[in-house]
């Protein structure tokens, strides 16, 4: 049985991954708030941005945390196709959940449907990302802890979507984002505690890419996307601000 280290770089990867989860949640919630105050194409675009922000934040959180994952007695590689697929799964399922909330007429049903879809997307992303691991040995999972991690994911997603529907204040959104980031991180590390590895030492080369060759550059790129999106959301006027600008222009005296 190989010894598993979930923080090979100390507190760096857990703290940084938590920050990524919080940023993605904050952006997603702010975009959802904007979407609920918009109509037509604008609502759709805000919901797409919300889904991409939350999905990207969750994926980046997972793989930044995985940069600190090590197993004694074996190197670790990542299957590129499965890793990219895990990102797409996160975005598609989160998108389904966000759109259910954004367009659902029955809020309770929309919230439950959206929370389930988003939570399953988070869990699916996590375990697809774990399936992308390539190492010398066999990976096993504790089914009870796996089930618990999925329940946490669904509960966290439902709470985040509820916040998007009911919380408008930027300060309240920030607090909700910190809670959501903690919930997503809890889901991740619960899923990681469920893992055990029977190491089979071998001198054969492992297929796939190392974390620094593939995961790190992609995580940096997606992290940059989150910050650019944050700047866009911060600088983009709200519907209320646009209405105030329009009203001010109408009241302004003609030259």
C-alpha positions as CSV (number, residue, x, y, z in Angstrom):
1,X,0.0,0.0,0.0
2,X,1.5,3.3,-1.1
3,X,1.6,6.3,1.2
4,X,-0.6,9.1,-0.1
5,X,0.5,12.7,0.4
6,X,-2.3,15.3,-0.4
7,X,-0.2,18.3,0.3
8,X,3.3,17.6,-1.0
9,X,4.0,21.4,-1.2
10,X,2.6,22.1,2.2
11,X,-0.3,24.5,2.5
12,X,0.4,26.1,-0.9
13,X,-1.8,23.9,-3.0
14,X,-4.8,23.6,-0.6
15,X,-4.9,27.4,0.0
16,X,-4.4,28.2,-3.7
17,X,-7.1,25.7,-4.8
18,X,-9.5,27.1,-2.2
19,X,-8.9,30.6,-3.6
20,X,-9.7,29.3,-7.2
21,X,-12.9,27.7,-6.0
22,X,-14.0,31.0,-4.2
23,X,-13.2,33.1,-7.3
24,X,-15.1,30.8,-9.6
25,X,-18.1,30.8,-7.2
26,X,-18.0,34.6,-6.8
27,X,-18.0,35.2,-10.5
28,X,-20.7,32.6,-11.1
29,X,-23.0,34.1,-8.5
30,X,-22.5,37.6,-9.7
31,X,-23.1,36.6,-13.3
32,X,-26.3,34.7,-12.2
33,X,-27.5,37.8,-10.4
34,X,-26.9,39.8,-13.6
35,X,-28.7,37.2,-15.6
36,X,-31.8,37.2,-13.4
37,X,-32.0,41.0,-13.9
38,X,-31.7,40.7,-17.7
39,X,-33.8,39.3,-20.6
40,X,-33.4,37.7,-24.0
41,X,-29.9,37.3,-25.3
42,X,-28.3,39.2,-22.5
43,X,-29.7,36.7,-19.9
44,X,-28.4,33.8,-22.0
45,X,-24.9,35.3,-22.3
46,X,-24.7,36.0,-18.5
47,X,-25.8,32.4,-17.8
48,X,-23.1,31.1,-20.1
49,X,-20.5,33.2,-18.4
50,X,-21.7,32.0,-15.0
51,X,-21.5,28.4,-16.1
52,X,-18.0,28.8,-17.5
53,X,-16.8,30.7,-14.4
54,X,-18.1,28.1,-12.0
55,X,-17.0,25.2,-14.1
56,X,-13.5,26.6,-14.6
57,X,-13.2,27.5,-11.0
58,X,-14.1,24.0,-9.8
59,X,-11.8,22.3,-12.4
60,X,-8.9,24.6,-11.5
61,X,-9.5,24.0,-7.8
62,X,-9.3,20.2,-8.3
63,X,-6.2,20.2,-10.4
64,X,-4.3,22.8,-8.4
65,X,-5.0,20.6,-5.4
66,X,-3.8,17.6,-7.4
67,X,-0.4,19.3,-8.0
68,X,0.2,18.5,-4.3
69,X,-0.9,14.9,-4.6
70,X,1.9,12.3,-4.5
71,X,2.1,8.5,-3.9
72,X,5.2,6.9,-2.5
73,X,6.9,4.4,-4.8
74,X,5.5,5.6,-8.1
75,X,5.4,8.6,-10.4
76,X,2.1,10.1,-11.5
77,X,1.0,11.0,-15.0
78,X,-2.3,12.3,-16.4
79,X,-4.2,11.2,-19.4
80,X,-4.6,14.3,-21.5
81,X,-8.0,13.4,-23.2
82,X,-9.7,12.4,-19.9
83,X,-8.4,15.5,-18.2
84,X,-9.8,17.8,-20.9
85,X,-13.0,15.8,-20.8
86,X,-13.4,16.4,-17.1
87,X,-13.3,20.1,-17.8
88,X,-16.0,19.8,-20.5
89,X,-18.2,17.7,-18.1
90,X,-17.9,20.4,-15.4
91,X,-18.9,23.2,-17.8
92,X,-21.8,21.2,-19.4
93,X,-23.4,20.0,-16.2
94,X,-22.9,23.3,-14.4
95,X,-24.4,25.0,-17.5
96,X,-27.4,22.7,-17.3
97,X,-27.9,23.6,-13.6
98,X,-27.4,27.4,-14.1
99,X,-29.8,27.5,-17.1
100,X,-32.4,25.5,-15.1
101,X,-32.3,28.2,-12.4
102,X,-32.1,31.0,-14.9
103,X,-35.2,30.0,-17.0
104,X,-37.2,27.8,-14.5
105,X,-40.6,29.2,-13.7
106,X,-41.1,27.0,-10.6
107,X,-38.1,28.2,-8.4
108,X,-38.1,25.3,-6.0
109,X,-38.1,22.7,-8.8
110,X,-35.6,24.7,-10.8
111,X,-33.3,24.9,-7.7
112,X,-33.5,21.2,-6.9
113,X,-33.0,20.2,-10.6
114,X,-30.2,22.7,-11.1
115,X,-28.5,21.7,-7.8
116,X,-28.6,18.0,-8.7
117,X,-27.2,18.6,-12.2
118,X,-24.5,20.9,-11.0
119,X,-23.5,18.7,-8.1
120,X,-23.3,15.6,-10.3
121,X,-21.2,17.7,-12.7
122,X,-18.8,18.6,-9.9
123,X,-18.6,14.9,-8.8
124,X,-18.2,13.7,-12.4
125,X,-15.4,16.2,-13.0
126,X,-13.6,15.0,-9.9
127,X,-13.8,11.3,-10.6
128,X,-13.1,11.7,-14.3
129,X,-10.0,13.7,-13.3
130,X,-9.1,10.9,-10.9
131,X,-9.6,8.3,-13.7
132,X,-7.0,10.3,-15.7
133,X,-4.3,9.3,-13.2
134,X,-1.7,7.0,-14.5
135,X,0.6,5.4,-11.9
136,X,2.4,2.1,-11.2
137,X,-0.3,0.3,-9.1
138,X,-4.1,0.0,-8.6
139,X,-6.3,2.7,-7.3
140,X,-9.2,1.8,-4.9
141,X,-12.1,3.8,-3.5
142,X,-14.0,3.6,-0.3
143,X,-17.7,3.6,-1.5
144,X,-19.0,5.2,1.6
145,X,-16.7,8.2,1.3
146,X,-17.3,8.4,-2.4
147,X,-21.0,8.6,-1.8
148,X,-20.5,11.2,0.9
149,X,-18.4,13.3,-1.5
150,X,-21.2,13.3,-4.1
151,X,-23.8,14.3,-1.4
152,X,-21.5,17.2,-0.4
153,X,-21.2,18.2,-4.1
154,X,-25.0,18.3,-4.6
155,X,-25.6,20.1,-1.4
156,X,-22.9,22.7,-2.1
157,X,-24.2,23.2,-5.7
158,X,-27.8,23.6,-4.5
159,X,-26.7,26.1,-1.8
160,X,-24.7,28.1,-4.4
161,X,-27.7,28.3,-6.8
162,X,-30.0,29.3,-3.9
163,X,-27.6,32.1,-3.2
164,X,-27.7,33.2,-6.8
165,X,-31.5,33.3,-6.7
166,X,-31.8,35.1,-3.3
167,X,-28.7,37.1,-2.6
168,X,-28.1,40.4,-4.4
169,X,-25.7,42.3,-2.2
170,X,-22.0,42.1,-3.3
171,X,-20.9,41.6,0.3
172,X,-23.4,38.7,0.8
173,X,-22.2,37.2,-2.5
174,X,-18.6,37.3,-1.3
175,X,-19.6,35.5,1.9
176,X,-21.6,32.9,0.0
177,X,-18.5,32.4,-2.3
178,X,-16.3,31.7,0.7
179,X,-18.7,29.1,1.9
180,X,-19.1,27.6,-1.5
181,X,-15.3,27.4,-1.9
182,X,-15.1,25.6,1.4
183,X,-17.8,23.2,0.4
184,X,-16.1,22.4,-2.9
185,X,-12.8,21.9,-1.2
186,X,-14.4,19.6,1.3
187,X,-15.9,17.6,-1.5
188,X,-12.5,17.3,-3.1
189,X,-10.6,16.2,-0.1
190,X,-13.4,13.8,1.0
191,X,-13.1,12.2,-2.4
192,X,-9.3,12.1,-1.9
193,X,-9.5,10.5,1.5
194,X,-11.6,7.8,-0.2
195,X,-8.5,6.8,-2.3
196,X,-6.0,4.1,-1.6
197,X,-3.3,2.8,-3.9
198,X,-1.7,-0.6,-4.1
199,X,1.7,0.3,-5.6
200,X,3.3,-2.1,-8.0
201,X,6.9,-0.7,-8.5
202,X,8.0,-0.8,-12.1
203,X,10.7,0.7,-14.3
204,X,8.4,1.1,-17.3
205,X,7.5,4.5,-18.5
206,X,4.0,5.8,-17.6
207,X,1.8,7.1,-20.4
208,X,0.4,10.6,-20.3
209,X,1.8,14.0,-19.2
210,X,3.3,15.1,-15.9
211,X,1.4,17.7,-13.8
212,X,4.0,20.4,-14.7
213,X,3.9,19.6,-18.4
214,X,0.1,19.7,-18.8
215,X,-1.9,20.5,-15.6
216,X,0.1,23.5,-14.4
217,X,0.0,25.4,-17.8
218,X,-3.7,24.7,-18.2
219,X,-4.5,25.7,-14.7
220,X,-2.6,28.9,-15.1
221,X,-4.4,29.6,-18.3
222,X,-7.8,29.0,-16.8
223,X,-6.9,31.0,-13.7
224,X,-6.0,33.9,-16.0
225,X,-9.4,33.5,-17.6
226,X,-11.1,33.8,-14.2
227,X,-9.3,37.0,-13.4
228,X,-10.1,38.5,-16.9
229,X,-13.7,37.5,-16.4
230,X,-13.7,39.1,-13.0
231,X,-12.4,42.4,-14.5
232,X,-15.1,42.2,-17.2
233,X,-17.9,41.6,-14.6
234,X,-16.6,44.4,-12.3
235,X,-16.4,46.9,-15.1
236,X,-19.7,46.0,-16.9
237,X,-22.6,48.2,-15.7
238,X,-25.6,46.6,-14.1
239,X,-29.1,47.0,-15.5
240,X,-29.8,49.5,-12.8
241,X,-26.7,51.5,-13.6
242,X,-27.6,51.6,-17.3
243,X,-31.1,52.8,-16.4
244,X,-29.6,55.5,-14.2
245,X,-27.2,56.6,-17.0
246,X,-30.1,56.7,-19.5
247,X,-32.2,58.8,-17.1
248,X,-29.3,61.2,-16.5
249,X,-28.8,61.7,-20.2
250,X,-32.5,62.4,-20.7
251,X,-32.4,65.0,-17.9
252,X,-29.2,66.6,-19.1
253,X,-29.8,70.0,-20.7
254,X,-29.4,70.1,-24.5
255,X,-26.2,71.9,-25.6
